[in-house]
Amino acid sequence: MKLIVVVVQDKDVGKLVDSLVRKGHQTTKLASTGGFLREGNTTLLIGVTEDRLDDAIGIIEKTCHSRTQMISPVTPPPGPTDAYMPYPVEVRVGGATIFVIDVEQFKKI
């Protein structure tokens, strides 16, 4: 048994959960916030047997896409750099971060 922990941008999570459920994968959805952009994202917990692991990861890869987004950098605190003017920066967001963890024991009650 494996536990897939996948962090997904909120824009992709609806389609991902629908695709996983359609293929018989049960998921638990947790709201989370990213540390870099401080934007909402979703963490999914997906329990799978060893033989269904590749199927679940394939669905994630097909559904979650990275994209670019313009962000304004955090302004430094006031001081000698008072003339600092932050310019928007293009960053890559989205996609998925996937962790696969061995499950020693599983019980459904």
Biopython code that builds the backbone (N, CA, C, O; Angstrom):
import numpy as np
from Bio.PDB.StructureBuilder import StructureBuilder

atoms = [
    (1, "MET", "N", (0.846, -1.176, 0.000)),
    (1, "MET", "CA", (0.000, 0.000, 0.000)),
    (1, "MET", "C", (0.889, 1.236, 0.000)),
    (1, "MET", "O", (1.931, 1.269, 0.654)),
    (2, "LYS", "N", (0.461, 2.249, -0.743)),
    (2, "LYS", "CA", (1.183, 3.523, -0.844)),
    (2, "LYS", "C", (0.235, 4.665, -0.514)),
    (2, "LYS", "O", (-0.972, 4.578, -0.740)),
    (3, "LEU", "N", (0.799, 5.723, 0.020)),
    (3, "LEU", "CA", (0.058, 6.956, 0.235)),
    (3, "LEU", "C", (0.686, 8.006, -0.660)),
    (3, "LEU", "O", (1.873, 8.312, -0.544)),
    (4, "ILE", "N", (-0.127, 8.556, -1.557)),
    (4, "ILE", "CA", (0.329, 9.647, -2.416)),
    (4, "ILE", "C", (-0.133, 10.946, -1.765)),
    (4, "ILE", "O", (-1.322, 11.137, -1.513)),
    (5, "VAL", "N", (0.806, 11.821, -1.499)),
    (5, "VAL", "CA", (0.498, 13.163, -1.002)),
    (5, "VAL", "C", (0.842, 14.096, -2.152)),
    (5, "VAL", "O", (2.002, 14.189, -2.556)),
    (6, "VAL", "N", (-0.157, 14.781, -2.678)),
    (6, "VAL", "CA", (0.075, 15.649, -3.839)),
    (6, "VAL", "C", (-0.425, 17.058, -3.539)),
    (6, "VAL", "O", (-1.565, 17.252, -3.118)),
    (7, "VAL", "N", (0.449, 18.035, -3.764)),
    (7, "VAL", "CA", (0.102, 19.442, -3.569)),
    (7, "VAL", "C", (-0.164, 20.031, -4.942)),
    (7, "VAL", "O", (0.690, 19.980, -5.827)),
    (8, "VAL", "N", (-1.366, 20.596, -5.114)),
    (8, "VAL", "CA", (-1.840, 21.047, -6.415)),
    (8, "VAL", "C", (-2.362, 22.478, -6.303)),
    (8, "VAL", "O", (-2.956, 22.847, -5.291)),
    (9, "GLN", "N", (-2.143, 23.267, -7.325)),
    (9, "GLN", "CA", (-2.700, 24.618, -7.356)),
    (9, "GLN", "C", (-4.222, 24.510, -7.429)),
    (9, "GLN", "O", (-4.751, 23.617, -8.091)),
    (10, "ASP", "N", (-4.922, 25.412, -6.754)),
    (10, "ASP", "CA", (-6.382, 25.359, -6.705)),
    (10, "ASP", "C", (-7.029, 25.318, -8.086)),
    (10, "ASP", "O", (-8.101, 24.734, -8.243)),
    (11, "LYS", "N", (-6.403, 25.922, -9.084)),
    (11, "LYS", "CA", (-6.977, 25.949, -10.433)),
    (11, "LYS", "C", (-7.086, 24.559, -11.052)),
    (11, "LYS", "O", (-7.917, 24.343, -11.934)),
    (12, "ASP", "N", (-6.260, 23.611, -10.604)),
    (12, "ASP", "CA", (-6.245, 22.271, -11.188)),
    (12, "ASP", "C", (-6.992, 21.230, -10.364)),
    (12, "ASP", "O", (-7.275, 20.142, -10.868)),
    (13, "VAL", "N", (-7.317, 21.535, -9.111)),
    (13, "VAL", "CA", (-7.785, 20.495, -8.207)),
    (13, "VAL", "C", (-9.158, 19.919, -8.581)),
    (13, "VAL", "O", (-9.365, 18.714, -8.436)),
    (14, "GLY", "N", (-10.090, 20.733, -9.053)),
    (14, "GLY", "CA", (-11.424, 20.222, -9.399)),
    (14, "GLY", "C", (-11.365, 19.145, -10.470)),
    (14, "GLY", "O", (-11.945, 18.070, -10.321)),
    (15, "LYS", "N", (-10.665, 19.446, -11.538)),
    (15, "LYS", "CA", (-10.531, 18.495, -12.640)),
    (15, "LYS", "C", (-9.752, 17.253, -12.199)),
    (15, "LYS", "O", (-10.066, 16.139, -12.616)),
    (16, "LEU", "N", (-8.737, 17.449, -11.356)),
    (16, "LEU", "CA", (-7.939, 16.316, -10.889)),
    (16, "LEU", "C", (-8.772, 15.365, -10.042)),
    (16, "LEU", "O", (-8.744, 14.155, -10.266)),
    (17, "VAL", "N", (-9.514, 15.894, -9.070)),
    (17, "VAL", "CA", (-10.340, 15.040, -8.213)),
    (17, "VAL", "C", (-11.380, 14.299, -9.053)),
    (17, "VAL", "O", (-11.601, 13.106, -8.844)),
    (18, "ASP", "N", (-12.016, 14.983, -9.991)),
    (18, "ASP", "CA", (-12.994, 14.325, -10.867)),
    (18, "ASP", "C", (-12.350, 13.169, -11.633)),
    (18, "ASP", "O", (-12.924, 12.084, -11.716)),
    (19, "SER", "N", (-11.170, 13.395, -12.188)),
    (19, "SER", "CA", (-10.478, 12.356, -12.962)),
    (19, "SER", "C", (-10.079, 11.177, -12.080)),
    (19, "SER", "O", (-10.206, 10.024, -12.493)),
    (20, "LEU", "N", (-9.598, 11.456, -10.874)),
    (20, "LEU", "CA", (-9.208, 10.382, -9.967)),
    (20, "LEU", "C", (-10.412, 9.539, -9.546)),
    (20, "LEU", "O", (-10.350, 8.310, -9.559)),
    (21, "VAL", "N", (-11.501, 10.200, -9.176)),
    (21, "VAL", "CA", (-12.702, 9.495, -8.731)),
    (21, "VAL", "C", (-13.294, 8.669, -9.875)),
    (21, "VAL", "O", (-13.748, 7.544, -9.664)),
    (22, "ARG", "N", (-13.285, 9.228, -11.076)),
    (22, "ARG", "CA", (-13.802, 8.510, -12.242)),
    (22, "ARG", "C", (-13.056, 7.187, -12.458)),
    (22, "ARG", "O", (-13.636, 6.209, -12.931)),
    (23, "LYS", "N", (-11.754, 7.170, -12.105)),
    (23, "LYS", "CA", (-10.937, 5.959, -12.264)),
    (23, "LYS", "C", (-10.918, 5.091, -11.004)),
    (23, "LYS", "O", (-10.162, 4.122, -10.929)),
    (24, "GLY", "N", (-11.757, 5.441, -10.004)),
    (24, "GLY", "CA", (-11.880, 4.611, -8.815)),
    (24, "GLY", "C", (-10.902, 4.895, -7.689)),
    (24, "GLY", "O", (-10.776, 4.091, -6.766)),
    (25, "HIS", "N", (-10.209, 6.022, -7.747)),
    (25, "HIS", "CA", (-9.283, 6.395, -6.673)),
    (25, "HIS", "C", (-10.022, 7.267, -5.667)),
    (25, "HIS", "O", (-10.668, 8.246, -6.039)),
    (26, "GLN", "N", (-9.922, 6.907, -4.398)),
    (26, "GLN", "CA", (-10.534, 7.718, -3.353)),
    (26, "GLN", "C", (-9.517, 8.742, -2.867)),
    (26, "GLN", "O", (-8.340, 8.423, -2.700)),
    (27, "THR", "N", (-9.967, 9.966, -2.640)),
    (27, "THR", "CA", (-9.066, 11.026, -2.213)),
    (27, "THR", "C", (-9.618, 11.760, -0.999)),
    (27, "THR", "O", (-10.829, 11.823, -0.788)),
    (28, "THR", "N", (-8.725, 12.299, -0.224)),
    (28, "THR", "CA", (-9.080, 13.212, 0.853)),
    (28, "THR", "C", (-8.448, 14.551, 0.501)),
    (28, "THR", "O", (-7.258, 14.629, 0.194)),
    (29, "LYS", "N", (-9.256, 15.597, 0.551)),
    (29, "LYS", "CA", (-8.830, 16.919, 0.104)),
    (29, "LYS", "C", (-8.613, 17.824, 1.317)),
    (29, "LYS", "O", (-9.487, 17.959, 2.173)),
    (30, "LEU", "N", (-7.426, 18.442, 1.372)),
    (30, "LEU", "CA", (-7.097, 19.356, 2.463)),
    (30, "LEU", "C", (-6.731, 20.718, 1.886)),
    (30, "LEU", "O", (-5.942, 20.804, 0.945)),
    (31, "ALA", "N", (-7.298, 21.774, 2.443)),
    (31, "ALA", "CA", (-6.924, 23.123, 2.014)),
    (31, "ALA", "C", (-5.555, 23.439, 2.602)),
    (31, "ALA", "O", (-5.285, 23.125, 3.761)),
    (32, "SER", "N", (-4.694, 24.057, 1.806)),
    (32, "SER", "CA", (-3.355, 24.419, 2.277)),
    (32, "SER", "C", (-2.941, 25.722, 1.605)),
    (32, "SER", "O", (-3.605, 26.202, 0.686)),
    (33, "THR", "N", (-1.845, 26.280, 2.074)),
    (33, "THR", "CA", (-1.346, 27.537, 1.517)),
    (33, "THR", "C", (0.129, 27.378, 1.201)),
    (33, "THR", "O", (0.897, 26.852, 2.007)),
    (34, "GLY", "N", (0.518, 27.838, 0.018)),
    (34, "GLY", "CA", (1.927, 27.753, -0.379)),
    (34, "GLY", "C", (2.768, 28.775, 0.348)),
    (34, "GLY", "O", (2.300, 29.871, 0.656)),
    (35, "GLY", "N", (3.997, 28.423, 0.621)),
    (35, "GLY", "CA", (4.892, 29.323, 1.343)),
    (35, "GLY", "C", (5.511, 30.389, 0.466)),
    (35, "GLY", "O", (5.784, 31.489, 0.948)),
    (36, "PHE", "N", (5.745, 30.105, -0.810)),
    (36, "PHE", "CA", (6.426, 31.050, -1.683)),
    (36, "PHE", "C", (5.504, 32.190, -2.106)),
    (36, "PHE", "O", (5.809, 33.358, -1.862)),
    (37, "LEU", "N", (4.383, 31.859, -2.736)),
    (37, "LEU", "CA", (3.461, 32.897, -3.209)),
    (37, "LEU", "C", (2.355, 33.197, -2.203)),
    (37, "LEU", "O", (1.582, 34.136, -2.388)),
    (38, "ARG", "N", (2.281, 32.408, -1.148)),
    (38, "ARG", "CA", (1.236, 32.561, -0.133)),
    (38, "ARG", "C", (-0.158, 32.517, -0.740)),
    (38, "ARG", "O", (-1.054, 33.237, -0.300)),
    (39, "GLU", "N", (-0.337, 31.691, -1.725)),
    (39, "GLU", "CA", (-1.636, 31.516, -2.369)),
    (39, "GLU", "C", (-2.218, 30.177, -1.964)),
    (39, "GLU", "O", (-1.497, 29.265, -1.558)),
    (40, "GLY", "N", (-3.534, 30.072, -2.080)),
    (40, "GLY", "CA", (-4.203, 28.829, -1.745)),
    (40, "GLY", "C", (-3.822, 27.716, -2.706)),
    (40, "GLY", "O", (-3.690, 27.930, -3.911)),
    (41, "ASN", "N", (-3.650, 26.541, -2.160)),
    (41, "ASN", "CA", (-3.493, 25.353, -2.968)),
    (41, "ASN", "C", (-4.197, 24.232, -2.226)),
    (41, "ASN", "O", (-4.775, 24.461, -1.164)),
    (42, "THR", "N", (-4.157, 23.042, -2.762)),
    (42, "THR", "CA", (-4.849, 21.920, -2.155)),
    (42, "THR", "C", (-3.883, 20.758, -2.028)),
    (42, "THR", "O", (-3.097, 20.486, -2.935)),
    (43, "THR", "N", (-3.949, 20.084, -0.908)),
    (43, "THR", "CA", (-3.165, 18.871, -0.700)),
    (43, "THR", "C", (-4.136, 17.699, -0.728)),
    (43, "THR", "O", (-5.114, 17.675, 0.019)),
    (44, "LEU", "N", (-3.860, 16.733, -1.590)),
    (44, "LEU", "CA", (-4.686, 15.531, -1.679)),
    (44, "LEU", "C", (-3.942, 14.356, -1.071)),
    (44, "LEU", "O", (-2.737, 14.198, -1.272)),
    (45, "LEU", "N", (-4.666, 13.536, -0.331)),
    (45, "LEU", "CA", (-4.142, 12.281, 0.188)),
    (45, "LEU", "C", (-4.840, 11.168, -0.577)),
    (45, "LEU", "O", (-6.068, 11.093, -0.586)),
    (46, "ILE", "N", (-4.063, 10.306, -1.216)),
    (46, "ILE", "CA", (-4.627, 9.249, -2.050)),
    (46, "ILE", "C", (-3.978, 7.930, -1.647)),
    (46, "ILE", "O", (-2.771, 7.753, -1.809)),
    (47, "GLY", "N", (-4.773, 7.013, -1.125)),
    (47, "GLY", "CA", (-4.268, 5.689, -0.787)),
    (47, "GLY", "C", (-4.444, 4.768, -1.985)),
    (47, "GLY", "O", (-5.540, 4.663, -2.536)),
    (48, "VAL", "N", (-3.367, 4.100, -2.388)),
    (48, "VAL", "CA", (-3.436, 3.201, -3.545)),
    (48, "VAL", "C", (-2.651, 1.922, -3.259)),
    (48, "VAL", "O", (-1.706, 1.910, -2.471)),
    (49, "THR", "N", (-3.072, 0.853, -3.923)),
    (49, "THR", "CA", (-2.282, -0.370, -3.891)),
    (49, "THR", "C", (-1.120, -0.183, -4.857)),
    (49, "THR", "O", (-1.147, 0.680, -5.734)),
    (50, "GLU", "N", (-0.116, -1.002, -4.676)),
    (50, "GLU", "CA", (1.106, -0.909, -5.488)),
    (50, "GLU", "C", (0.797, -0.955, -6.991)),
    (50, "GLU", "O", (1.404, -0.225, -7.774)),
    (51, "ASP", "N", (-0.143, -1.811, -7.385)),
    (51, "ASP", "CA", (-0.444, -1.966, -8.813)),
    (51, "ASP", "C", (-1.233, -0.798, -9.398)),
    (51, "ASP", "O", (-1.336, -0.693, -10.621)),
    (52, "ARG", "N", (-1.794, 0.082, -8.569)),
    (52, "ARG", "CA", (-2.550, 1.239, -9.073)),
    (52, "ARG", "C", (-1.778, 2.551, -8.950)),
    (52, "ARG", "O", (-2.285, 3.610, -9.318)),
    (53, "LEU", "N", (-0.561, 2.480, -8.438)),
    (53, "LEU", "CA", (0.254, 3.673, -8.219)),
    (53, "LEU", "C", (0.535, 4.418, -9.526)),
    (53, "LEU", "O", (0.337, 5.630, -9.600)),
    (54, "ASP", "N", (0.991, 3.708, -10.545)),
    (54, "ASP", "CA", (1.315, 4.351, -11.822)),
    (54, "ASP", "C", (0.091, 4.991, -12.470)),
    (54, "ASP", "O", (0.200, 6.042, -13.102)),
    (55, "ASP", "N", (-1.074, 4.361, -12.316)),
    (55, "ASP", "CA", (-2.311, 4.922, -12.875)),
    (55, "ASP", "C", (-2.629, 6.263, -12.214)),
    (55, "ASP", "O", (-2.939, 7.239, -12.896)),
    (56, "ALA", "N", (-2.550, 6.303, -10.884)),
    (56, "ALA", "CA", (-2.865, 7.547, -10.160)),
    (56, "ALA", "C", (-1.871, 8.654, -10.521)),
    (56, "ALA", "O", (-2.274, 9.793, -10.757)),
    (57, "ILE", "N", (-0.588, 8.330, -10.564)),
    (57, "ILE", "CA", (0.412, 9.338, -10.915)),
    (57, "ILE", "C", (0.225, 9.800, -12.357)),
    (57, "ILE", "O", (0.416, 10.979, -12.653)),
    (58, "GLY", "N", (-0.141, 8.903, -13.246)),
    (58, "GLY", "CA", (-0.415, 9.276, -14.637)),
    (58, "GLY", "C", (-1.554, 10.270, -14.747)),
    (58, "GLY", "O", (-1.486, 11.210, -15.538)),
    (59, "ILE", "N", (-2.598, 10.070, -13.961)),
    (59, "ILE", "CA", (-3.739, 10.998, -13.960)),
    (59, "ILE", "C", (-3.284, 12.374, -13.474)),
    (59, "ILE", "O", (-3.675, 13.394, -14.041)),
    (60, "ILE", "N", (-2.469, 12.403, -12.438)),
    (60, "ILE", "CA", (-1.956, 13.675, -11.909)),
    (60, "ILE", "C", (-1.128, 14.386, -12.972)),
    (60, "ILE", "O", (-1.294, 15.585, -13.194)),
    (61, "GLU", "N", (-0.243, 13.650, -13.624)),
    (61, "GLU", "CA", (0.617, 14.249, -14.654)),
    (61, "GLU", "C", (-0.195, 14.789, -15.831)),
    (61, "GLU", "O", (0.146, 15.828, -16.395)),
    (62, "LYS", "N", (-1.263, 14.091, -16.200)),
    (62, "LYS", "CA", (-2.098, 14.521, -17.328)),
    (62, "LYS", "C", (-2.931, 15.752, -16.987)),
    (62, "LYS", "O", (-3.216, 16.573, -17.859)),
    (63, "THR", "N", (-3.321, 15.880, -15.726)),
    (63, "THR", "CA", (-4.277, 16.909, -15.322)),
    (63, "THR", "C", (-3.636, 18.207, -14.849)),
    (63, "THR", "O", (-4.160, 19.285, -15.129)),
    (64, "CYS", "N", (-2.535, 18.129, -14.152)),
    (64, "CYS", "CA", (-1.931, 19.307, -13.520)),
    (64, "CYS", "C", (-0.847, 19.890, -14.403)),
    (64, "CYS", "O", (0.127, 19.217, -14.741)),
    (65, "HIS", "N", (-1.021, 21.132, -14.770)),
    (65, "HIS", "CA", (-0.083, 21.786, -15.685)),
    (65, "HIS", "C", (0.518, 23.020, -15.034)),
    (65, "HIS", "O", (-0.153, 23.739, -14.294)),
    (66, "SER", "N", (1.786, 23.253, -15.318)),
    (66, "SER", "CA", (2.396, 24.481, -14.816)),
    (66, "SER", "C", (2.090, 25.616, -15.790)),
    (66, "SER", "O", (1.828, 25.392, -16.972)),
    (67, "ARG", "N", (2.131, 26.809, -15.274)),
    (67, "ARG", "CA", (1.861, 28.012, -16.067)),
    (67, "ARG", "C", (2.712, 29.135, -15.503)),
    (67, "ARG", "O", (3.280, 29.001, -14.419)),
    (68, "THR", "N", (2.804, 30.222, -16.217)),
    (68, "THR", "CA", (3.545, 31.367, -15.688)),
    (68, "THR", "C", (2.562, 32.403, -15.161)),
    (68, "THR", "O", (1.426, 32.503, -15.625)),
    (69, "GLN", "N", (3.024, 33.164, -14.189)),
    (69, "GLN", "CA", (2.182, 34.175, -13.550)),
    (69, "GLN", "C", (3.069, 35.343, -13.154)),
    (69, "GLN", "O", (4.215, 35.148, -12.747)),
    (70, "MET", "N", (2.552, 36.536, -13.268)),
    (70, "MET", "CA", (3.287, 37.729, -12.859)),
    (70, "MET", "C", (2.994, 37.999, -11.381)),
    (70, "MET", "O", (1.835, 38.015, -10.966)),
    (71, "ILE", "N", (4.056, 38.212, -10.587)),
    (71, "ILE", "CA", (3.883, 38.553, -9.177)),
    (71, "ILE", "C", (4.720, 39.781, -8.859)),
    (71, "ILE", "O", (5.710, 40.066, -9.531)),
    (72, "SER", "N", (4.311, 40.500, -7.831)),
    (72, "SER", "CA", (5.105, 41.629, -7.345)),
    (72, "SER", "C", (5.934, 41.132, -6.181)),
    (72, "SER", "O", (5.388, 40.564, -5.235)),
    (73, "PRO", "N", (7.243, 41.333, -6.230)),
    (73, "PRO", "CA", (8.093, 40.881, -5.124)),
    (73, "PRO", "C", (7.734, 41.607, -3.830)),
    (73, "PRO", "O", (7.190, 42.711, -3.850)),
    (74, "VAL", "N", (8.047, 40.971, -2.717)),
    (74, "VAL", "CA", (7.799, 41.586, -1.414)),
    (74, "VAL", "C", (8.710, 42.799, -1.271)),
    (74, "VAL", "O", (9.904, 42.725, -1.563)),
    (75, "THR", "N", (8.143, 43.916, -0.821)),
    (75, "THR", "CA", (8.911, 45.145, -0.635)),
    (75, "THR", "C", (9.746, 45.023, 0.628)),
    (75, "THR", "O", (9.230, 44.596, 1.661)),
    (76, "PRO", "N", (11.023, 45.387, 0.574)),
    (76, "PRO", "CA", (11.858, 45.316, 1.780)),
    (76, "PRO", "C", (11.414, 46.355, 2.800)),
    (76, "PRO", "O", (10.746, 47.326, 2.446)),
    (77, "PRO", "N", (11.780, 46.157, 4.059)),
    (77, "PRO", "CA", (11.381, 47.125, 5.086)),
    (77, "PRO", "C", (11.991, 48.498, 4.818)),
    (77, "PRO", "O", (13.044, 48.592, 4.186)),
    (78, "PRO", "N", (11.340, 49.571, 5.292)),
    (78, "PRO", "CA", (11.865, 50.918, 5.067)),
    (78, "PRO", "C", (13.263, 51.068, 5.661)),
    (78, "PRO", "O", (13.609, 50.428, 6.654)),
    (79, "GLY", "N", (14.026, 51.896, 5.054)),
    (79, "GLY", "CA", (15.397, 52.124, 5.513)),
    (79, "GLY", "C", (16.184, 52.764, 4.396)),
    (79, "GLY", "O", (15.641, 53.554, 3.624)),
    (80, "PRO", "N", (17.460, 52.434, 4.300)),
    (80, "PRO", "CA", (18.296, 53.053, 3.275)),
    (80, "PRO", "C", (17.851, 52.713, 1.849)),
    (80, "PRO", "O", (18.298, 53.349, 0.894)),
    (81, "THR", "N", (16.988, 51.731, 1.702)),
    (81, "THR", "CA", (16.547, 51.342, 0.351)),
    (81, "THR", "C", (15.157, 51.890, 0.043)),
    (81, "THR", "O", (14.392, 51.255, -0.683)),
    (82, "ASP", "N", (14.818, 53.069, 0.588)),
    (82, "ASP", "CA", (13.488, 53.643, 0.392)),
    (82, "ASP", "C", (13.136, 53.835, -1.078)),
    (82, "ASP", "O", (11.955, 53.876, -1.421)),
    (83, "ALA", "N", (14.119, 53.953, -1.941)),
    (83, "ALA", "CA", (13.857, 54.190, -3.364)),
    (83, "ALA", "C", (13.579, 52.892, -4.122)),
    (83, "ALA", "O", (13.386, 52.929, -5.337)),
    (84, "TYR", "N", (13.553, 51.761, -3.444)),
    (84, "TYR", "CA", (13.323, 50.460, -4.087)),
    (84, "TYR", "C", (11.931, 50.412, -4.712)),
    (84, "TYR", "O", (10.933, 50.646, -4.030)),
    (85, "MET", "N", (11.864, 50.113, -5.992)),
    (85, "MET", "CA", (10.585, 49.991, -6.695)),
    (85, "MET", "C", (10.454, 48.560, -7.210)),
    (85, "MET", "O", (11.158, 48.173, -8.143)),
    (86, "PRO", "N", (9.561, 47.773, -6.613)),
    (86, "PRO", "CA", (9.431, 46.389, -7.062)),
    (86, "PRO", "C", (8.768, 46.320, -8.439)),
    (86, "PRO", "O", (7.741, 46.955, -8.679)),
    (87, "TYR", "N", (9.354, 45.560, -9.312)),
    (87, "TYR", "CA", (8.770, 45.336, -10.625)),
    (87, "TYR", "C", (8.196, 43.933, -10.668)),
    (87, "TYR", "O", (8.784, 43.015, -10.097)),
    (88, "PRO", "N", (7.074, 43.744, -11.323)),
    (88, "PRO", "CA", (6.504, 42.395, -11.409)),
    (88, "PRO", "C", (7.509, 41.428, -12.035)),
    (88, "PRO", "O", (8.264, 41.774, -12.944)),
    (89, "VAL", "N", (7.486, 40.225, -11.518)),
    (89, "VAL", "CA", (8.387, 39.171, -11.967)),
    (89, "VAL", "C", (7.542, 37.996, -12.439)),
    (89, "VAL", "O", (6.541, 37.647, -11.813)),
    (90, "GLU", "N", (7.950, 37.393, -13.541)),
    (90, "GLU", "CA", (7.232, 36.219, -14.044)),
    (90, "GLU", "C", (7.786, 34.968, -13.358)),
    (90, "GLU", "O", (8.993, 34.728, -13.368)),
    (91, "VAL", "N", (6.882, 34.168, -12.759)),
    (91, "VAL", "CA", (7.298, 32.925, -12.094)),
    (91, "VAL", "C", (6.458, 31.768, -12.628)),
    (91, "VAL", "O", (5.352, 31.960, -13.132)),
    (92, "ARG", "N", (7.005, 30.577, -12.508)),
    (92, "ARG", "CA", (6.305, 29.362, -12.922)),
    (92, "ARG", "C", (5.515, 28.838, -11.727)),
    (92, "ARG", "O", (6.080, 28.627, -10.654)),
    (93, "VAL", "N", (4.209, 28.626, -11.907)),
    (93, "VAL", "CA", (3.335, 28.116, -10.848)),
    (93, "VAL", "C", (2.552, 26.931, -11.380)),
    (93, "VAL", "O", (2.566, 26.643, -12.577)),
    (94, "GLY", "N", (1.879, 26.256, -10.483)),
    (94, "GLY", "CA", (1.022, 25.141, -10.898)),
    (94, "GLY", "C", (1.780, 23.842, -10.965)),
    (94, "GLY", "O", (2.813, 23.667, -10.319)),
    (95, "GLY", "N", (1.251, 22.936, -11.755)),
    (95, "GLY", "CA", (1.819, 21.603, -11.783)),
    (95, "GLY", "C", (1.427, 20.874, -10.513)),
    (95, "GLY", "O", (0.383, 21.163, -9.929)),
    (96, "ALA", "N", (2.233, 19.955, -10.090)),
    (96, "ALA", "CA", (1.952, 19.195, -8.867)),
    (96, "ALA", "C", (3.261, 18.789, -8.228)),
    (96, "ALA", "O", (4.257, 18.537, -8.908)),
    (97, "THR", "N", (3.240, 18.731, -6.917)),
    (97, "THR", "CA", (4.362, 18.173, -6.165)),
    (97, "THR", "C", (3.842, 16.880, -5.554)),
    (97, "THR", "O", (2.870, 16.884, -4.798)),
    (98, "ILE", "N", (4.497, 15.775, -5.889)),
    (98, "ILE", "CA", (3.998, 14.449, -5.520)),
    (98, "ILE", "C", (4.991, 13.770, -4.579)),
    (98, "ILE", "O", (6.189, 13.703, -4.856)),
    (99, "PHE", "N", (4.469, 13.271, -3.465)),
    (99, "PHE", "CA", (5.248, 12.450, -2.536)),
    (99, "PHE", "C", (4.587, 11.082, -2.481)),
    (99, "PHE", "O", (3.366, 10.991, -2.355)),
    (100, "VAL", "N", (5.367, 10.027, -2.573)),
    (100, "VAL", "CA", (4.834, 8.665, -2.453)),
    (100, "VAL", "C", (5.469, 8.049, -1.214)),
    (100, "VAL", "O", (6.691, 7.972, -1.093)),
    (101, "ILE", "N", (4.606, 7.611, -0.294)),
    (101, "ILE", "CA", (5.057, 7.116, 1.001)),
    (101, "ILE", "C", (4.592, 5.675, 1.176)),
    (101, "ILE", "O", (3.443, 5.348, 0.879)),
    (102, "ASP", "N", (5.486, 4.814, 1.660)),
    (102, "ASP", "CA", (5.095, 3.443, 1.984)),
    (102, "ASP", "C", (4.179, 3.458, 3.199)),
    (102, "ASP", "O", (4.435, 4.163, 4.175)),
    (103, "VAL", "N", (3.110, 2.674, 3.128)),
    (103, "VAL", "CA", (2.160, 2.561, 4.245)),
    (103, "VAL", "C", (2.389, 1.213, 4.900)),
    (103, "VAL", "O", (2.223, 0.165, 4.275)),
    (104, "GLU", "N", (2.771, 1.253, 6.164)),
    (104, "GLU", "CA", (3.046, 0.016, 6.886)),
    (104, "GLU", "C", (1.759, -0.728, 7.234)),
    (104, "GLU", "O", (1.698, -1.956, 7.165)),
    (105, "GLN", "N", (0.738, 0.034, 7.608)),
    (105, "GLN", "CA", (-0.528, -0.592, 8.002)),
    (105, "GLN", "C", (-1.672, 0.303, 7.563)),
    (105, "GLN", "O", (-1.573, 1.529, 7.615)),
    (106, "PHE", "N", (-2.765, -0.326, 7.128)),
    (106, "PHE", "CA", (-3.943, 0.420, 6.664)),
    (106, "PHE", "C", (-5.179, -0.254, 7.233)),
    (106, "PHE", "O", (-5.333, -1.469, 7.103)),
    (107, "LYS", "N", (-6.055, 0.507, 7.857)),
    (107, "LYS", "CA", (-7.329, -0.011, 8.362)),
    (107, "LYS", "C", (-8.421, 0.964, 7.979)),
    (107, "LYS", "O", (-8.263, 2.174, 8.136)),
    (108, "LYS", "N", (-9.517, 0.448, 7.483)),
    (108, "LYS", "CA", (-10.682, 1.287, 7.188)),
    (108, "LYS", "C", (-11.796, 0.846, 8.119)),
    (108, "LYS", "O", (-12.253, -0.296, 8.069)),
    (109, "ILE", "N", (-12.226, 1.771, 8.972)),
    (109, "ILE", "CA", (-13.215, 1.423, 9.998)),
    (109, "ILE", "C", (-14.527, 2.117, 9.704)),
    (109, "ILE", "O", (-15.492, 1.955, 10.452)),
]
sb = StructureBuilder()
sb.init_structure("model")
sb.init_model(0)
sb.init_chain("A")
sb.init_seg("    ")
for serial, (resi, resn, name, xyz) in enumerate(atoms, 1):
    if name == "N":
        sb.init_residue(resn, " ", resi, " ")
    sb.init_atom(name, np.array(xyz, "f"), 0.0, 1.0, " ", f" {name:<3s}", serial, name[0])
structure = sb.get_structure()
